[in-house]
Amino acid sequence: MEARALLLLTLLTAPASCGTVLPRASLMDSVWALLRDALSSIFKPIMGAGGYGRAVERQIYRDHQLLRVIPRTKDDLEELEGLEDESGVVFWSPPALNRSLEMVLAPSVADDVKQYLSDSDMDYTVLNVNVQKLINTQNPKAEKSEIVELKSSKGHLMTWSRYHRYPEIMSYLEYLQSTYPNLVEIFTIGKSSEGRPLKVVKISSDSSREVKRAIWIDGGTHGREWITPAVALYFIRQLVEHYAKYRNIVDTMDWYIMPVMNPDGYEYSHSKDRFWRKSRAPNKPSSDSERRGRLFWSYGESCKGVDLNRNWDFHWSERGASDDPCKETYAGARAFSEPETKAVADFIMDHKDRMAAFITLHSYSQMWLVPWGYTRSRVKDYDDLVYVGRKAIEALKKVHGTEYDIGTSTSLLYPTSGSADDWAKGKAGIKYSYTVELRDKGSYGFLLPAAQITPTGRETFAAVRALVRAILREYG
């Protein structure tokens, strides 16, 4: 330690005439490397053995406040964007003009941020004053008697009255495959960055030897969006366990459903940080300047992972995506750098000739989004996509009266590039490609209570059935 420190001091204080052979940039890189090593040797025993970043503890949101603000002007947008990097401020979506923005504020900054918003003439609404309490009540625990009864009567623990962990989801899929072998086939298409299996469910009655059209549905791209795997699983249950009721759409179309595309992020949102969005892939500083600018403790948990809905190989990293690994919309080092997106893309390309529709489930906002997300220009068959999408949201509304908007991400939300639906449309050539933003409009946001799983599943399943019927009519 003393030797490194002495060398560091010598390098920093040596005059230019001392004859060093290191170029200036190399010298500075060496200085920063030595500084990081020296600091690491001091802080590592204190902060844990994880190298860059301290040992991960569960993030608690006690007394954090949930606020809603709507930017009305470009100045409002700039003011809010300036808050995005502040410690203790978590945005639930990128700021967009005339769209509500929900943000979580730590107790240490809540009063200052609210004063800042008032001074900037931005009205805000406090939706909740203790986010942790909302987290604690979102997902009720199963009673021991219920667990025993489910195991004995059902052979699995899956319900639609609470959100389930990834192992329980996988167990349910295995149950379906063993119980309904004539309907269900499970594919393992790869592994996540942390080694979890990536599972796709094929539901097909094989009632005809003819090659059938197919539909792809995925959930769980973003870890914190718990309602999306739950709704995907609701679809699977209806199609398989209630096949007799829905046989018309199973006999005429093959269904490929991936309930959890991002199992690492999903599990992390259960075990460590409820609002984790990205995957859990390790990242490194992307440039020399970033390596010099970020000391080791700042390059921690927030800098892990990739936004899997910015990693697709179609107009990758153009708009609405970040090249900073510490940002929530980080697009990755390159298109398809992540095993999750690459596995799904390879699988879809192998089946693209039969794919009539592609639906990726997200939350929240209650929107049925059509490509493109990377540009304000409309896709050539925009009217066709909107026509079928309207059939879907009309059927959805009939179930519980829930209203959805339809349009592009650029018109209703914000620009996105490298997104799944754009890739499915632009590269895989799947005509009816959509992103569906499920309930709600922000009152609960990512903390949608488990009591809303079944109604959300029921209305969204009605929408997808209407979409399938419209597509099948087109193809005859």
N, C-alpha and C positions, 0 to 999 in steps of 0.2 A: 504493500500500500504506500509506504513512504517513498519507495523508488519511483513508483508511477507518478505520485504527486510531484516529486522533484523534477521528473522529466517534463511533466505538464507545465510546471512553472518555468522551466528553462525554455521550452518552445514558445510560451506566451511572451516571455520577456526578451528573447534573443533579438538583437538588432538585425536589420536587413543585411548588414555587411558581414554577418558571421559565417557566411558561406554555406548555409544549408542547401541541400540538393533537392529538397521537397518543393514541388510547385505550391503556390499559395492555396489552391483548392484542396490539394492533398494534405497540406499541413493542417488546414482547418478541419478536414475530415478526421485526421489523426487526433487532433486536439479533442474534438467532440467524442470520439470513440473512447479516448482515455478518460475523459470526464464522466461518461456514462459508466464505464467500468468501475471507476473510483467510487462514484455515488452508489452504484449497485452493491459494492462490497460493504458499504455502510448500511444501506436500507434493506437489503435482502433478508437478513435475519429478522427484521422487524415486520416487513411487508409480506413475507412468504417466499417460497422457493419457485414461484412461477416465472422468474425472469422479469420481463417487461410486465408491469402491472402487479397489483397486490392480489393476495388470495381472495377468491370471490366469496362474498357473503350475500345472503338473501337481501334484496332491496326492499326496504319497508317504506311505505308511503303514508305513514301516520301523520295526520294533520296537514297533508298536502291538499291543496285546493284545485278543483277543476273549474276552469274559466272558459267562457265562450266570448269571442270577439269577432266582429265582421268588418274586415277592411273595406272601406268605401272608396278610397282614393289611392293613387300610386304612392303618395307620401305615407299613407297608412301601411301599405305593403312594405315600404323600405324600413319603417320604424319597427314593424314586427320581425322582419328578416334580421334586423340588428339584435333582436332578443334571442334568436334561435341558438346562438352559440353560448348563451349565458349559462353558467352552472346553476342547476336547480330549476331550469325551465325545460319541460319536455313537450314538444309539439306533437299532436296526433296526426297531423297532415301538413304538407307544405302550405304556406299562406297563399290564398288566391283571391282575386278581386271579387267582392260581393258574395263570397262563400264563407259560411261560418267556420271558424277555426277554434278547436278545443285545445287547451294547453293545461298541463299539470304544473303547479308551482310549489316548490319546497317552502316550508314555513319561513326559512331564513330570507327568502326573496319575495314572498307573496305581497307584502305591503308595498315594497318598493316598486314592483312591477305594476301593481294596480294604480299606484300614484303616477307612474310613468304613462300608463294608458290614459288616465284622466288628463294629465298635462298635455297629451297629444290629441285631446278631443276625440278619443275613441271610447265609445260606450262598450261596456262588458257586462256579462252576467255570471255570477258565481253559481255554478251548477251543484257543487258539492264542496264541503269544507273538510272532509276527512276521507280521502280516496282509499286509504287502507281499509276502512270499514266497508266501503263499497266492494272492494276486492274480496274481503272475508265473507260477504254475504252472497256473492255472485254464484258460487258453486257449492251447494249443500253437500255435506259428506253423507255417505251411505251408512245406514244403520247396520250393525252386525247381523241382525235378523234378516234384513233385506239381502245381504251378501250370501248368507246361507241358503235362503230361499231361491235366489237366482241361480246359484251353482247347482242346486238339486233339481230345479224344474226346467231351467233353460240351458244349462251347460256353459254359460258365459255370464259376464257381469255387465254387459252393455245395456244401458237404459237411455232414454231421451229426456230424463229429468235432471241430468247433471252432465258436466263435461268430463271426459275420460282421458286418462293418460295413454301414451302411445302403446305400451305393452298390452293394455286392455283392448285397445282398438285392434291390434294385430291378432289377439286371441279370438276376438269376435269374427274376424275374417276367416281364420282357420276353422272355426265352428261352422260357418256358412259353407265353406268348401267341402267339409266332411259330411254335412247334413244334406246339402243340396248339390251333389256332384253333377247332376244333369243340367244345372243352371249356372254354377259358379266355378270359375277357374281363376287361380291367383298366380300372377307373374311377379317375380322379383327382378326388377329391371336395373338394379344397381345398388350402390350403398351411398349413404350420406357422407359428408366430410368427417364425421365422427364414427362412421362404421355401421350406422343403423340401416336395416334393409328398406329399400324403396319398393313399396308394394302397389300393384295395380290389380283391380278386380275386373274381370270380364264376366258380364252377365249375358247369357245367350241361351235360348231354348233349343237351338239347333233343330227347329221344327221343319226346316227346309234345307235341302242340299245346295240351294242357290246362295251365292255370296251376297250378304246383306250390307246395307249401309250401316255406318257406325257413328256413335257420338262419344266424344271425350269430355269428361268432367273432372276437375281437380279442385281440391281445397287445401288449406294450410300452407299456402306459399309464404305467408308472413306469420311468424310464431304467435303473436299476440291476438290474432283474429280467430279465437276459439270457435265462434259460431260456424265457420266454414267447414271444418272437418265434421262437425256435428250434423250439418245439413247434408253433406255428401253421404254420410253414414245413414241418414234418414232415407235418402234416395235408394241406397242399397237394400235397406230393410224392406221398403215398399216393393221394389222390383222382384226381390227374392222370396221373402216370407209371405208376401201377398201377391204372388205371381198370378194366381187365378183371377184376381181382380184387374190386373194390369197386363195380362198376357198379350193383348193386342199390340202394345208398344215393345214388348220383349220379343215376340215372335217375328216382328217386322224390322227390328233394328238391334244391332249389337251395342252393348253399353260398356265402355271402359271408364272406370271411376277410380281415381287416386285420392283417397281421403286426406292424406297428409303428405304434401310434397316436401315440406321442410321439417322433418321430425326432430332435428337437433334444436332448431329455434323454438319449436312447439314445446318440447320438454323443458328447455331453459326458461320459457315463460311460465311454466308451472312450478319449477323448482327454485329459480333464482330471481328473475325480474319479470313481473307480470307484463310489462310493456315492451319486451324484446321483440324486434321486428325481423332482423336479418337471419341469415344462416349462422353457423358457428365456426366457419372456416378461419384458421389463423391468417392474419395479414401482416405484411411488413410495410414500413414506410416506403412510399412509391418513388421518392426522389432524394437526391443528396440534400437538397435544401430542407425537405421535410424531416430527414433523419437528423439534420443539425438543429432544426427548429423545435422538435419534440423531444423532451427528455423522457427517460425510460418510464417514469411513473404515469405520464400522460398518455403513453401509447398502451393503454390497457384494454379493459373489457369493451368499452364503446367502440374500439377500433377493430374488434373482431367481426367477422361475418360479412356477407354480401347480400344486397337486396336482390333476391332471386327474380323479382319482376322487373329488373333493369339489366339482366345478364344475358338476354336472348340475342341471337345473332341477326338482328334486323334493326338497322339504324341505331346500333349500339352506342350508348354514351353520347348522344347528341343533345337532347334537351330533357330537362326534368330528371337528370341523373347526376351523380357526383363522382369525381375521381379521387375523393378523399376517403380513405378506408374508415375514418371515424364518423362519417356521416351515415344517416339511416338509409339514404338512397344510393349508397356506393354501388357502382355498376360492376365491380370486379376488375381484375387486372386485364382481362380481355373478354370478348364474347364467349360464352359457354366455358368459362374458366372453372365453373362449379360442377361437381359431379351430379348434383340434383337436376339442374337444368339440362345438362348434356344427356343424361339418361332418359329424361322425358322426351326431349327432342328426337333422339335416336329411335325411341319406340314409336312416336307418332309418324316419323318419316317412313318407318317400315310398314305403317298401316294407312298412310295418307290417301291412297287411292280410294279407300272406302269411307273416309271420314267426311261426313256431311255437316257436322257441327262440332264446335269447340267452345266449351264454357269453362272459364276459370273463376272460382268463387272467392270473393274478398269481402271485407267489411271495413267501414260502414258508410252509409250515405243514401241507401235505397235508390240505386241507379242501375240502369241496364245500358252498358257502354258498348259502343261499336267502334271499330278502327276508323281512322288512325288516331294514335295518341301522340305521335312524334311531330305532327304537322297539322295546321288548320285546314289543309286541303282535304277534301272528302274522297273516300274510296269510290271507285267508279260505280259499284252497285250499292251505294249507300242507301238508296230508297228501298231496295230489296231487304237489306238487313234491318232497316227501321220498321218495315211492314211486318216482318216476322217477329221482331222484338216487341212491337206493340201488341201483337196477339198474345205474347207471353205475359206482359205486364197487365193486360186487361184480365186475363185468367187469374193472375196473382191477386189482383184487387178484389175479385169476386169472393175470395175465401174469407178474408178478415178486414177488407176495406183499406189495406195498406197501399199507399200510392208510391209509385216509382217514376223517376224521370228517365228519359231515353235520349241519347245523343253521344257525342264523342267526349273523351276525357278532356280534350283541349277546350271544349265549349262548356262543359259542366263542372270540371274540376281543375285540372292543371295539366301541362304537357308531360308526357312520359315517353321515353325512348328505350329500346331494348326490352319491351314488354311482351308478355306471352301472347296476348290476342293479336297484336300487330304481326308477330312472327308467324302465328298460325295462319293468318290471312295472307301475309306477303311472301312467306317462304314455303310453307307447307301447302298453300293453295286451298285451305279449307274455307269454303264460301261463308258459312254462318259462324263467325268467330266473335265471341263476346266476353267481356268482363262484367260480372254481376256483383255489385256492391250491396250486400245484404243489410238487414236492420242494424241500427236504427239511424236517426239523423243527428245523433251526437249527445242526447241526454244521458245515455249510458255509454255509447261509443263501443270501445273494445270490451267493456264490462257488462255486456248484455246479459241479464240474468238468465240462469238455466231454465227458468220457467218459460222463456220465450223460444227455446229450441224447437219444440213441437210445432207451435204456430208458424214459426219461420220456415221450418222444413215443409209443413203442409202447403203453405202458399207458394213457396218456390218450386216444389214438386209439381203443383198445378201449372205453373208457368212453363216449366220444361216440357211437360206433357203437351201443352198447347203448341209449343215451338216444334216439337217432334212431329205432331200431326200436320202442321203447316208445311214442314219440309218434305214429309212423305207424300203429301198431295202434289208438291212441285215435281218430285221425281217419279210420281206415278206408281 
